[in-house]
Amino acid sequence: MTRTLISHAQLRRGRGRVIYWTLLTVVVVGFTLVFLGPLYWMVTGALKSGQEIAQTPPTLFPRDPQPQNYVDAWTQLDLAKLLFNTFYYAAGAVLFQLVFDTAAAYALSKLRPAFGNVILGAMLATLMIPAMVLIVPQYQTVIDLPVLDLSLIDSPFAIWLPMVANAFNIFLLKRFFDSIPEEIMAAAFVDGATPLRTLWSIILPMSRPILGVVSIFAVTAVWKDFLWPLLVMPHPETRTISVGIYAFAAGTPQNVVVAASVIAALPTVVIFLIFQRNIMSGLTAGSLKG
Amino acid sequence: MTAPAPVKAEAGVSPKSRRKIRDNLTGHAFLIGAVLCFALFMWYPMIRGLVMSFQRTRRGVTTWVGWDNYLRIIDDPSFWIAWKNTFYFTGLALIVGFAVPFFVAIVLNEFRHAKGYLRVLVYLPVMLPPASALFLFKYYAYDPSEAGLFNAVLTWLHLPTSEWMQSPTMTMPAMVIASTWMNMGGAVLIYLASLQNISGDLYEAAELDGAGVWKRIWHVTIPQTRLILALLAMMQIVATMQLFIEPLILANGAGTQDSATSVAYLIYQHGFFQNDLNGAAALGVIMLVVLAAFSAVYLRLSTKD
């Protein structure tokens, strides 16, 4: 291990050792309280009755657990429907992004057609435009697609197609493909493989890690997105889970809303705990060496 | 296997250029899906937004109105309140949300134990849907009575309690706390990765020169990570200027005495509640210009020395 701010020797001896262990304990306890504490509060709070949650001082454990709150959340807000919708949009987003963004990144990295760099530049330029600035004209586009004269409101394509226009993903994929040696491509062409076949049987199998990262990002992006689905999926039947909870919040008891929020958060938390290594490495790789 | 004829064919210009055209077509065929999506949902809306901001659509009839939308938007008293609030939030979030993750990363980088656990903890809130996390803050943490989580902790510490979202002066700090908790994980991970790239020799040399821990942070850590620090500060400012979901959920939009109205919330209000998409488009263009001007000044300053 390379040395950091403070040397190993200093940490292992006398006063340094005491300070190190004290600080480590304080940070571990502090972080657990700050980052897990609110989550514990959320899960157990939603188990309390309306009276217990309004009581001072608040109770650390629910005195009389009410799993009924979670059941109410599930049935009153029709969470099964909302979860299914969100899964469906997320799965489609992964598929569309993998197909179109991978193909585009492959073309820009390996096939390099005329004006490829201009197109890449125009794509990367969109990273400079804050999302909020485009929300109104994007909405206008979706309610009345140019040329086709068609409305995508309440159609899953209103989520899937705009997700393809993700310059960050194309940049990540292209950078990964750039690192695949040119000789492999040349060898495949000499063997008579078409560009599609080269992509499918040579490039993609080598790119599994980055495809995983892109897929996880797509799922979490759909799961966390709020304003866009609020606008383009207005019908109660097509809502995503975040939007559904928000739409019901006003007329629902607080504990039931929080119980629904817990259920809504479960899928992304589970995905994170399973894939944390890939997520964190993808995140840092993507942002560091740009 | 032998190579297909065209690869080695040097027979003349014509087959070669025909092959070039064919290669280009193949390349563009791979690009077409993504390019169409960018064209429809990014490039076209960029132009459309600008055009819309100079038009007005009433009962299906669209006319050019010059700067009318801009004047109407600026004339609205909430315009200035929203900008004031947005700048206040951005500034506060920068002080808290920028310094805290950096120091957290520096401390985490020194630990030889529990590093993976701490990293997972810090990033966990980032994975929650913002709506979920904000309902937790709204109902449980920022409950203005002493039953609320924060007030209970403050009472336990014998500190004065707060009315949080009910109090116009606490609204912004409360939103900054919630937003920092939800988002700081990303910054911590990026700082950690950049700290690991600092060569140990630099610390070694600084220590031999008699530099203490703080001096080493100031003279080695910060200069070595300056580029990432500058980039992340920039990204954070652009993100916080688009403050939207925090006021929408925590403060029901405008908040007590307009203390939460943000520019992004105003865009949403004009566009989707006041039936004024043209005004909303104009406000979007103003936001873009402010952010672009800000970025330009920032880039000038941060690349100067």
Chai-1 contact restraints between the chains, C-beta under 6 A:
chainA,res_idxA,chainB,res_idxB,connection_type,confidence,min_distance_angstrom,max_distance_angstrom,comment,restraint_id
A,T2,B,G200,contact,1.0,0.0,6.0,A-B,restraint_1
A,R3,B,G200,contact,1.0,0.0,6.0,A-B,restraint_2
A,T4,B,N109,contact,1.0,0.0,6.0,A-B,restraint_3
A,T4,B,E110,contact,1.0,0.0,6.0,A-B,restraint_4
A,L5,B,E110,contact,1.0,0.0,6.0,A-B,restraint_5
A,L5,B,Y203,contact,1.0,0.0,6.0,A-B,restraint_6
A,L5,B,R216,contact,1.0,0.0,6.0,A-B,restraint_7
A,I6,B,E110,contact,1.0,0.0,6.0,A-B,restraint_8
A,L24,B,F111,contact,1.0,0.0,6.0,A-B,restraint_9
A,V28,B,A114,contact,1.0,0.0,6.0,A-B,restraint_10
A,F31,B,L118,contact,1.0,0.0,6.0,A-B,restraint_11
A,F31,B,L121,contact,1.0,0.0,6.0,A-B,restraint_12
A,F35,B,L121,contact,1.0,0.0,6.0,A-B,restraint_13
A,F35,B,L124,contact,1.0,0.0,6.0,A-B,restraint_14
A,W41,B,Y140,contact,1.0,0.0,6.0,A-B,restraint_15
A,W41,B,L149,contact,1.0,0.0,6.0,A-B,restraint_16
A,M42,B,L136,contact,1.0,0.0,6.0,A-B,restraint_17
A,G45,B,Y140,contact,1.0,0.0,6.0,A-B,restraint_18
A,A54,B,A147,contact,1.0,0.0,6.0,A-B,restraint_19
A,Q55,B,A147,contact,1.0,0.0,6.0,A-B,restraint_20
A,T56,B,E146,contact,1.0,0.0,6.0,A-B,restraint_21
A,T56,B,A147,contact,1.0,0.0,6.0,A-B,restraint_22
A,P57,B,A152,contact,1.0,0.0,6.0,A-B,restraint_23
A,P58,B,A147,contact,1.0,0.0,6.0,A-B,restraint_24
A,P58,B,A152,contact,1.0,0.0,6.0,A-B,restraint_25
A,F100,B,G33,contact,1.0,0.0,6.0,A-B,restraint_26
A,F100,B,A34,contact,1.0,0.0,6.0,A-B,restraint_27
A,D101,B,A34,contact,1.0,0.0,6.0,A-B,restraint_28
A,A103,B,F30,contact,1.0,0.0,6.0,A-B,restraint_29
A,A104,B,L31,contact,1.0,0.0,6.0,A-B,restraint_30
A,A104,B,A34,contact,1.0,0.0,6.0,A-B,restraint_31
A,Y106,B,F30,contact,1.0,0.0,6.0,A-B,restraint_32
A,A107,B,G27,contact,1.0,0.0,6.0,A-B,restraint_33
A,A107,B,F30,contact,1.0,0.0,6.0,A-B,restraint_34
A,A107,B,L31,contact,1.0,0.0,6.0,A-B,restraint_35
A,L111,B,G27,contact,1.0,0.0,6.0,A-B,restraint_36
A,P113,B,N24,contact,1.0,0.0,6.0,A-B,restraint_37
A,P113,B,G27,contact,1.0,0.0,6.0,A-B,restraint_38
A,P113,B,H28,contact,1.0,0.0,6.0,A-B,restraint_39
A,A114,B,N24,contact,1.0,0.0,6.0,A-B,restraint_40
A,M123,B,F38,contact,1.0,0.0,6.0,A-B,restraint_41
A,T126,B,M42,contact,1.0,0.0,6.0,A-B,restraint_42
A,P130,B,V238,contact,1.0,0.0,6.0,A-B,restraint_43
A,P130,B,Q242,contact,1.0,0.0,6.0,A-B,restraint_44
A,P130,B,L291,contact,1.0,0.0,6.0,A-B,restraint_45
A,M132,B,Q242,contact,1.0,0.0,6.0,A-B,restraint_46
A,M132,B,A264,contact,1.0,0.0,6.0,A-B,restraint_47
A,V133,B,G284,contact,1.0,0.0,6.0,A-B,restraint_48
A,V133,B,M287,contact,1.0,0.0,6.0,A-B,restraint_49
A,V133,B,L288,contact,1.0,0.0,6.0,A-B,restraint_50
A,L134,B,P45,contact,1.0,0.0,6.0,A-B,restraint_51
A,V136,B,G271,contact,1.0,0.0,6.0,A-B,restraint_52
A,V136,B,L277,contact,1.0,0.0,6.0,A-B,restraint_53
A,V136,B,A280,contact,1.0,0.0,6.0,A-B,restraint_54
A,V136,B,A281,contact,1.0,0.0,6.0,A-B,restraint_55
A,V136,B,G284,contact,1.0,0.0,6.0,A-B,restraint_56
A,P137,B,P45,contact,1.0,0.0,6.0,A-B,restraint_57
A,P137,B,R48,contact,1.0,0.0,6.0,A-B,restraint_58
A,P137,B,G49,contact,1.0,0.0,6.0,A-B,restraint_59
A,Q138,B,F41,contact,1.0,0.0,6.0,A-B,restraint_60
A,Q138,B,P45,contact,1.0,0.0,6.0,A-B,restraint_61
A,T141,B,P45,contact,1.0,0.0,6.0,A-B,restraint_62
A,L161,B,C37,contact,1.0,0.0,6.0,A-B,restraint_63
A,P162,B,F41,contact,1.0,0.0,6.0,A-B,restraint_64
A,V164,B,A34,contact,1.0,0.0,6.0,A-B,restraint_65
A,V164,B,C37,contact,1.0,0.0,6.0,A-B,restraint_66
A,A165,B,C37,contact,1.0,0.0,6.0,A-B,restraint_67
A,A165,B,F38,contact,1.0,0.0,6.0,A-B,restraint_68
A,A165,B,F41,contact,1.0,0.0,6.0,A-B,restraint_69
A,A165,B,M42,contact,1.0,0.0,6.0,A-B,restraint_70
A,V190,B,A3,contact,1.0,0.0,6.0,A-B,restraint_71
A,D191,B,M1,contact,1.0,0.0,6.0,A-B,restraint_72
A,G192,B,P4,contact,1.0,0.0,6.0,A-B,restraint_73
A,P195,B,T26,contact,1.0,0.0,6.0,A-B,restraint_74
A,W223,B,P129,contact,1.0,0.0,6.0,A-B,restraint_75
A,K224,B,P129,contact,1.0,0.0,6.0,A-B,restraint_76
A,F226,B,A131,contact,1.0,0.0,6.0,A-B,restraint_77
A,F226,B,I245,contact,1.0,0.0,6.0,A-B,restraint_78
A,S242,B,P129,contact,1.0,0.0,6.0,A-B,restraint_79
A,S242,B,A131,contact,1.0,0.0,6.0,A-B,restraint_80
A,I245,B,A131,contact,1.0,0.0,6.0,A-B,restraint_81
A,Y246,B,A131,contact,1.0,0.0,6.0,A-B,restraint_82
A,Q254,B,Y139,contact,1.0,0.0,6.0,A-B,restraint_83
A,V257,B,F135,contact,1.0,0.0,6.0,A-B,restraint_84
A,V258,B,F135,contact,1.0,0.0,6.0,A-B,restraint_85
A,V258,B,Y139,contact,1.0,0.0,6.0,A-B,restraint_86
A,S261,B,S132,contact,1.0,0.0,6.0,A-B,restraint_87
A,S261,B,F135,contact,1.0,0.0,6.0,A-B,restraint_88
A,A264,B,P129,contact,1.0,0.0,6.0,A-B,restraint_89
A,A264,B,S132,contact,1.0,0.0,6.0,A-B,restraint_90
A,A265,B,L128,contact,1.0,0.0,6.0,A-B,restraint_91
A,A265,B,P129,contact,1.0,0.0,6.0,A-B,restraint_92
A,A265,B,S132,contact,1.0,0.0,6.0,A-B,restraint_93
A,T268,B,M127,contact,1.0,0.0,6.0,A-B,restraint_94
A,V269,B,M127,contact,1.0,0.0,6.0,A-B,restraint_95
A,F272,B,M127,contact,1.0,0.0,6.0,A-B,restraint_96
A,Q276,B,V120,contact,1.0,0.0,6.0,A-B,restraint_97
A,M280,B,L189,contact,1.0,0.0,6.0,A-B,restraint_98
A,L283,B,L189,contact,1.0,0.0,6.0,A-B,restraint_99
A,T284,B,L189,contact,1.0,0.0,6.0,A-B,restraint_100
A,T284,B,I190,contact,1.0,0.0,6.0,A-B,restraint_101
A,T284,B,A193,contact,1.0,0.0,6.0,A-B,restraint_102
A,S287,B,I190,contact,1.0,0.0,6.0,A-B,restraint_103
A,L288,B,A193,contact,1.0,0.0,6.0,A-B,restraint_104
